[in-house]
Amino acid sequence: MKLKPIEFLDGHGLFLADDLSYLTGAGAIGKSLSSLQLACAVALPERDYPETHWLGRPVRRRGKVLYVSAEDELDVNHQRVLDIAAAEMFEARLLYNLEICDLSDVEDKALFVGQRSYVKKTLLFRLLENTIGHLKPELVVLDNRAQLADIDEINRNAATKVSNYLRALAKKYGTTLIVLAHPSLAGLNQKTGNSGSTGWTNTIRNQVDMRKPDDAEADGPDDGRRILVSQKPNYGPQGLVVNVKWDMGCYRCTDRQERAGSDIGRADKAERVFLRLLQIHNSQNLFVSASPSSNSFAPKVFYGDPQNENVSLKSLKAAMYALLNDGRIANVAHGPPSKRQYRLEVVKCNF
């Protein structure tokens, strides 16, 4: 059997292709605009635009797009598209592959209804599925989850069912489905982007959180800076950050573009340094963890080590995941089942 490779819709590797992802963030943070930018980049015809970009990186899939807006009126989205076209210098009239569905004035716009753990698909969901089946879009954006799911969001079974229904929809029709969602106050304060039950994020394979950078003043003027954080990536490193800033009607990536070939040898160095520091720490019984939520998260511990040879935190994270995938290090369980703990250990070392 030939295995299908894991693919992403965008060049940053934030959104899984042919699967469900959540894009979370506070109200007015920029989720709708940034996702509409992605929609435009996917929808532009390859014949006229052989390569299109989203936030500084080429998009990897091109085709029809369905953008469902349950809050912003059609005129608002049309103006955004015109602003994006002016900023990115393409002809808006060529966006014939982009379908924007306006549900802002629809009283009953729920795709799902239910009480407690009971969830039922509505006629509007059937209409959405039929539309996707007819259009066969590469990308579907649903803005937003609170408007489209009239259920008890803190009920784990209900949240799981909705996510399962949406993910099955993406899989059935081979489309990338991005659902916009607002975090709870706890999700905002803890910078997780979560809200309601853990069933929302436990079911999906990918979550991206959009928020202001850590150094932005909470009560200060908005300078337009945002970060997109890969909050839950099952098929990539956690904590990938894309820095963007609002400029002339759209968001632009502010991360420095590296010159071709500048990363040659960098991954090997990071892996060598990671292995050496792991051996040193374990020999001193200073055990480290692979869990990003742990105080002993290995990349952070090694980043602060004076012997890290100036390897960046991002490179150390990438090195850890690469070494785990290669089997050169392992997450080993220790202690009795009631107090089971895991720590990283070297399996084999070749430096």
NUNUMI-778671 format. One record per residue (C-alpha): x, y, z. Coordinates in steps of 0.25 Angstrom, whole numbers, padded with zeros to 4 digits, always signed. Example, Ala and Ser with C-alpha at 12.3 -4.5 7.8 and 13.67 -1.06 7.14 Angstrom:
! NUNUMI-778671
+0049-0018+0031/+0055-0004+0029/
! end
This chain:
! NUNUMI-778671
+0000+0000+0000/+0005+0014-0004/+0005+0023+0008/+0000+0037+0005/+0010+0048+0010/+0005+0058+0020/+0003+0072+0013/+0000+0086+0018/-0008+0096+0010/+0002+0107+0013/+0017+0109+0012/+0018+0111+0027/+0013+0098+0031/+0001+0103+0039/-0011+0097+0033/-0012+0082+0029/-0017+0080+0015/-0030+0071+0014/-0032+0072+0029/-0039+0081+0040/-0031+0092+0047/-0036+0102+0057/-0031+0116+0056/-0033+0123+0070/-0031+0137+0075/-0038+0148+0082/-0049+0156+0075/-0043+0167+0065/-0029+0160+0066/-0029+0158+0051/-0034+0144+0049/-0044+0147+0038/-0035+0156+0030/-0023+0147+0031/-0031+0135+0027/-0038+0143+0015/-0024+0146+0011/-0021+0131+0010/-0034+0129+0003/-0030+0139-0008/-0016+0133-0010/-0022+0119-0012/-0033+0124-0021/-0025+0132-0031/-0024+0124-0044/-0010+0117-0047/-0011+0121-0061/-0010+0136-0058/-0002+0135-0045/+0007+0122-0045/+0011+0125-0031/+0004+0132-0020/+0008+0135-0006/+0002+0135+0008/+0009+0143+0019/+0022+0142+0011/+0022+0127+0007/+0016+0120-0005/+0003+0113-0004/+0003+0098-0007/-0011+0096-0012/-0019+0104-0022/-0033+0103-0026/-0047+0107-0022/-0050+0113-0008/-0063+0114+0000/-0062+0125+0011/-0075+0125+0020/-0076+0137+0028/-0086+0137+0040/-0083+0150+0045/-0077+0160+0035/-0086+0165+0024/-0083+0162+0009/-0079+0177+0007/-0069+0176+0018/-0063+0164+0012/-0063+0170-0002/-0056+0182+0003/-0045+0173+0010/-0043+0166-0003/-0041+0179-0010/-0031+0184+0000/-0024+0170+0000/-0023+0171-0016/-0018+0185-0015/-0007+0181-0005/-0003+0168-0012/-0004+0174-0026/-0014+0165-0032/-0027+0167-0040/-0039+0165-0031/-0047+0161-0043/-0039+0149-0045/-0044+0143-0032/-0055+0135-0039/-0051+0123-0031/-0055+0130-0018/-0069+0128-0013/-0073+0136-0001/-0085+0132+0007/-0092+0143+0015/-0100+0137+0027/-0099+0150+0035/-0113+0153+0034/-0118+0139+0036/-0125+0137+0049/-0123+0122+0050/-0109+0120+0045/-0105+0108+0053/-0099+0095+0046/-0101+0087+0059/-0111+0088+0070/-0112+0080+0083/-0113+0080+0098/-0103+0074+0107/-0096+0062+0099/-0107+0061+0088/-0103+0068+0075/-0111+0068+0062/-0107+0073+0048/-0117+0083+0043/-0122+0086+0029/-0112+0097+0027/-0101+0086+0030/-0107+0078+0019/-0107+0090+0010/-0092+0093+0013/-0089+0078+0010/-0096+0079-0003/-0089+0092-0007/-0075+0086-0004/-0079+0073-0012/-0083+0082-0024/-0071+0092-0023/-0060+0082-0019/-0052+0094-0012/-0038+0093-0008/-0041+0101+0004/-0053+0104+0013/-0053+0115+0024/-0064+0115+0034/-0065+0128+0042/-0068+0125+0053/-0070+0113+0062/-0079+0120+0073/-0089+0124+0062/-0089+0111+0055/-0090+0101+0067/-0102+0104+0076/-0098+0094+0086/-0092+0093+0100/-0078+0096+0097/-0073+0091+0111/-0079+0077+0109/-0067+0069+0104/-0076+0059+0096/-0083+0070+0089/-0070+0077+0086/-0064+0064+0081/-0076+0061+0072/-0076+0074+0065/-0061+0073+0062/-0062+0059+0057/-0074+0063+0048/-0065+0074+0042/-0053+0066+0041/-0061+0055+0034/-0066+0066+0024/-0052+0070+0021/-0047+0056+0019/-0059+0052+0011/-0058+0063+0000/-0043+0065+0001/-0043+0079+0005/-0035+0087+0016/-0045+0092+0026/-0041+0104+0035/-0051+0108+0046/-0049+0121+0053/-0052+0121+0068/-0051+0130+0080/-0044+0126+0093/-0049+0127+0107/-0043+0137+0117/-0035+0125+0122/-0030+0122+0108/-0026+0136+0106/-0019+0137+0119/-0012+0124+0118/-0009+0127+0103/-0015+0114+0098/-0026+0119+0090/-0035+0108+0096/-0050+0110+0101/-0060+0101+0106/-0057+0086+0107/-0044+0080+0103/-0052+0072+0093/-0050+0083+0083/-0035+0082+0082/-0033+0067+0086/-0041+0063+0074/-0034+0071+0063/-0020+0069+0058/-0016+0084+0057/-0019+0097+0064/-0013+0111+0061/-0014+0122+0071/-0014+0137+0066/-0010+0147+0077/-0002+0159+0080/+0013+0157+0083/+0017+0155+0097/+0024+0169+0097/+0012+0176+0093/+0006+0186+0104/-0007+0180+0109/-0013+0194+0110/-0005+0201+0100/-0008+0205+0086/-0009+0194+0076/+0003+0195+0067/-0003+0184+0057/+0007+0173+0061/+0002+0159+0063/+0008+0145+0064/+0002+0132+0058/+0006+0120+0068/+0005+0106+0064/-0002+0102+0077/-0005+0088+0074/+0002+0081+0063/+0001+0066+0062/+0010+0066+0050/+0021+0076+0053/+0028+0083+0064/+0020+0091+0074/+0022+0105+0076/+0025+0109+0062/+0023+0125+0062/+0020+0133+0050/+0022+0148+0052/+0012+0157+0044/+0008+0172+0044/-0004+0179+0038/+0000+0188+0027/-0009+0195+0016/-0021+0186+0018/-0014+0172+0020/-0004+0165+0029/+0010+0163+0025/+0021+0154+0030/+0032+0161+0037/+0041+0149+0039/+0054+0151+0032/+0055+0143+0020/+0068+0134+0020/+0076+0134+0008/+0077+0120+0000/+0087+0111+0007/+0088+0118+0019/+0083+0107+0028/+0093+0097+0022/+0099+0089+0034/+0091+0097+0044/+0082+0085+0047/+0094+0075+0049/+0100+0085+0059/+0087+0086+0067/+0085+0071+0068/+0100+0069+0072/+0098+0080+0083/+0085+0074+0087/+0091+0060+0089/+0103+0065+0096/+0096+0074+0106/+0086+0062+0108/+0097+0053+0112/+0103+0063+0121/+0090+0066+0128/+0087+0052+0130/+0100+0048+0135/+0098+0059+0146/+0083+0053+0149/+0078+0066+0143/+0067+0060+0135/+0059+0067+0124/+0046+0065+0118/+0040+0065+0104/+0027+0072+0109/+0026+0087+0105/+0018+0089+0118/+0028+0084+0127/+0038+0093+0135/+0049+0083+0130/+0045+0084+0115/+0059+0080+0109/+0060+0091+0098/+0058+0102+0108/+0067+0096+0118/+0078+0094+0108/+0076+0108+0102/+0079+0114+0115/+0092+0105+0117/+0105+0113+0115/+0110+0101+0106/+0099+0102+0096/+0109+0108+0085/+0098+0119+0082/+0088+0109+0076/+0074+0116+0076/+0062+0111+0084/+0055+0108+0071/+0067+0100+0065/+0068+0092+0078/+0053+0089+0078/+0054+0084+0063/+0066+0076+0067/+0059+0069+0079/+0047+0065+0069/+0057+0060+0059/+0065+0052+0068/+0052+0046+0074/+0047+0042+0060/+0061+0036+0056/+0061+0028+0069/+0074+0034+0074/+0067+0038+0087/+0055+0033+0094/+0044+0037+0104/+0047+0027+0115/+0037+0024+0126/+0042+0023+0140/+0036+0020+0154/+0024+0012+0158/+0010+0013+0150/+0004+0022+0161/+0016+0032+0160/+0020+0029+0145/+0029+0040+0140/+0036+0041+0126/+0050+0047+0123/+0059+0048+0110/+0070+0038+0109/+0081+0036+0098/+0079+0023+0090/+0091+0024+0081/+0100+0035+0079/+0109+0038+0066/+0116+0051+0069/
! end
